[in-house]
Amino acid sequence: MTSSRRGEPWYTQLRSWSLAVKRSIVLFTPKGLPQRMQQNGSSSLSTRAAAASGVKSSWGLRVMTFSGQVDLHSPKIGVPVQWWRSVGHSHTGFSVEAFLDEVAHAGGKDPYELRRKLLANQPRMLAVLDLAAQKANWGAKLPPGVGRGIAGHFSFDSYVAQVVEASVGKDGAVRVHRVVCAVDCGIVINPDTVKAQMEGGIVFGLTAALKTEITLKNGRVEQTNFHDYQMLRIFESPKIEVYIVPSSANPTGVGEPGVPPVAPALANAIFAVTGKRIRRLPIRASDLAENGAKS
């Protein structure tokens, strides 16, 4: 969905964006949604981070002039689902940021440099992007079999960028070695609280990306407890570094903004090392086993 004009840099050639999103999870809330959150029987939370009229989540969509279309599909699936940390930002952030990485590689450009160009007029988002890339030594050589991915997201009025370093075993098992996070959440009163929330959000997001799948058989959920619905454990957790961008702006959210960037950053790191794109979550070892790491 691109068009070009002679003499234009390739990164200005993205002219349109189309995204389909699903029914909001909060429509299943027993007491219903406040009226202000509903539009024609749907929830405004469905299109968080996706709506073309107010996209603030992704680097490219936020700053470019483009024609955008967001389709909302609200099927009656019969399985009630409810609140999730970061709500609609989780799945829309994943789809947008993972796809933007595809755009970069399709154009033969570095994913970080693409984002820098698209963020030329967005100093706060650019600042977290640059800080995360700098602290992660973006572009530096990694050990054999390790890939690096980057992603960012704007949610709850805070700006977050993350870089993930990960490897994939011959059996397809994913190992996350390091996550570097930069956040701009306005004036910070207690830095330890901000860091703790970012760390918790990252572990939550990695757990969702790698572990927690719910399956149904004969109309019943198969998982019953934490033995078959596992969390990311301490020995599986990566080294996490959190850096705060100094700001004099009003304080903004930190409880949820750490979640959305980590899954796409991980997916982008997996592509860097295997050449395989991740388009569904959780990430399955069986999808990666035959690929292994690029030689």
N, C-alpha and C positions, 0 to 999 in steps of 0.2 A: 504494500500500500504506500508506495513512494512515487514521487515524480521529481524530475530534476530540471535545472536550467543551466545552461552553459556558464562556466566560471564560478558556480557556487560550490563552496565546500560540501563534501558529501553529507556532513552531519546536519545540514540545513534542509536536506531533501525529504525528510519525513513530513508528509503533508496531511495524513489522516490517521486516525486511530479508532479501532472498533473493538469493543470489549463486551463480553456477555457475562453477567453475574447471576448468582442464584438467589433463591429466596432467603430473606434475613432469618438468622437463627432466633432472633428475639420475638418473632411472630408467634412462637410456641409458648411464650411466657403465659402462665395460667391466668393472670389477671389482665392480660393484654398490654398493649403499649399506650403510653400517653398519646393523646390526639395529635400533639405537635410532631410526633415522630412517625406519623402514618400519612401516606399519600396514596389515594386510590387503592386502599387495601394492602399496600406494601409499606415497607419500612425504609426510612432514609438511611438506616444503617446498612442496607443492602449494597448501596453504591458508594460507601465510604472508600476514599482513595481511588475511585474509578470514574466518578461523574465528570464528564468533559467540561461542565460549566464551572467547576471549582476544584479541579485536580491540584492538590498540593503535595501529593505523596511521592511522585516519581520525578526524577531529574528532568527527563525530556518533556513530559507532558506539561510540566508546570511553567516552562519558559517559552515554549514554541508557539507560534501561530499555526493552528492546524484545525481541520474539521474533525470533530470527534463524534462518535456514536456509542452510547452505552445501552445495551439491551438487558432488561431484567426478566428473568424467567422464574416463575413461582409455582413449580409443580407441587401437587399434593402427594408427598412421598409416604405418608402414613407413619413415619418414624419421628417422634418429637425430639428436637435438639434445642439446646438453650445456650446460655451465655458462655462466652469464651474470652480469655484474656486478649485484649486489643480488638475484640469484636470483628467488624467487617474489614478492619485494616489487615488482618492476618492473611486471608486468602487473596484479597485483591492486591495487597502489597507483594505477595509471592508472584502472582501472575504477571504483574506489570514489570517488576524488577528483573525477573528471570527472562522475560521476553526482551527487555531492553538490552540485556547482555547478548542475546541472539542478534539483535540489530547491530551492535558494535562489531561482533565477529563477522557478520555478513558483509559489513563494509570494510573489513580488514583493519579495524581500529582497536586500540587498547580500550577496554571497558571503562577504566578510570579516566582516561583522557577524553573520551566521548562525553562522559558526565560533566567534566570540567568545562567543556565548551558549551554544553547546554545550560550550565548554571552560571554563565557569565554575569547575568543580571540578578542573581540570587545570592547575596553575600553570606547569609547565615547558613544556607544549605551547602554552599561551596566551602565554607569554613570547616564544617564537620567532615565533609568528604576529604578535604586536604589533610586534616589532622589524622583521620583514620588511616589514610594511605601512607602518610609520613611515618606514623608510629609503627605501621606494619611493614615498613620498608618495601613498599609496592615497587615491583620491577626487579628487586634483588633476586638472585638465584636461590631456589629452594632445593632441599634434598631430593634425590630421585624418588619419583612416585608420589610427590606431594603437590597439590594444586592450590591456587589462591583465587578467591572470588570476592567481589565487592557488591554491596547493595546499600540502599538508603531509603529512608521513609520519613514522612512528615505526618505526625498524628498527635492528637491532643495538644496541639500548638507547640510541640517540641520537634526538634530536628535531630535525627540519628543516622549515622553511617556506620557500617560494620564491614570488616574484612575477615574472612574465614580461611584458615589453612587446613586442608583435609587430605586424606589418602584413602584409597580403595584397595582392599585386599583381593587376592585371586578368587576368593569365594564371594566377592561382592560386598563384604562387610565394610562399612564406612567408619573411619576413625577421624574425629575432629581433634586437631592438635592445638589450635590457637584461635581465639576470637579477639579482635581488636575493635573496640567500640568508642566512638566519639559522639558526644551529646551536647546540644545547646538547649537548655531548658530555662533560659532566663536567669534571673538572680538566684544563686544557690546559697541557702542558709546552712545546710548540713551536707557537705560533700559525701560523707560516708553513706548517707541515706540514698543519695542519687546513685552512687556506685553499686550499692546493694540491690537496688531496684533494677538496674541495668543487668547485673549479673543474674538475678533471678529470672528476668524476662528472657535472657539468652538461653538459660538452661531449660526454661519452659518451652521456648521455641524449638530448641534442638530435640527435646523429648517428643514434641509433636511431629517434627520432621523425620525422626528416625524410629520412633517406638510405638506411639499410642494409636493403634488401629482398632476400630470396633467393627466386628463382622456379625452378620445375622444368618441364622440357619433355622428354617421352618418357623420364621416369625419371631425368633428369640435371639437376644444378644448372646453370643458365645462366651465372651469374657466375663469373669465373675469376680476377680480380685486382682491384686497387684502381681500375682505370679504369672498371669497371662495378659495383663495390661500394665506393662512395665514402665518405670520411670528411668530417666538417665541417672546412673549411679555415680558416686564420687570417682571411682577409678576410670569411668568412661568420660568424665567431664574434662573439657579442654582448659588450657590456661586462658584466663580471661583478663584482658586489660581494658580499663575504662578511663577515658580522658574527657574532661569537661571543658568546653569552650567558655572562657570568661564572657559574661554578658551583663548588661545593665537593664535588659528588657524585663518585663513582668515575669514572675515565676510561672512555669507551665508544667504539664504532666510528666511524671517519670515512672508511674506504676505500670503502664502498658506499652509505651513507645519502644522499649527494648526488644519486643517480640517480633514485629513484622519484618525487619531486615535480615534476620539470621537465616531463615529457611532459603530465601533466594540467594543470599551470599554463599551458603553451603552448596546449593545446586550449581551455582556458577563455578565454584571451586571443583566440584566433581566433573563438570565439563572440561575444565582446564587440564585435568589429569587423565580423563578417560575418553574425551571426545563425545560423550553421550549426554544428551539433554534429559533433565528431570522435568516431567510435566504432570506428575501426580504425587500426592503425599498420603501416607508416609513413604519415604524412600525405601524400596525393597531391594534386598541383596540379590534376589533372583534376577532383577532387571540389570544388574551391573556385573554379575559373576562372569559372564562370557567375555566382557570387555577387558576387565583388569585395568591396569595403568598403562598409559602410552609409553612406549619405549623411548 
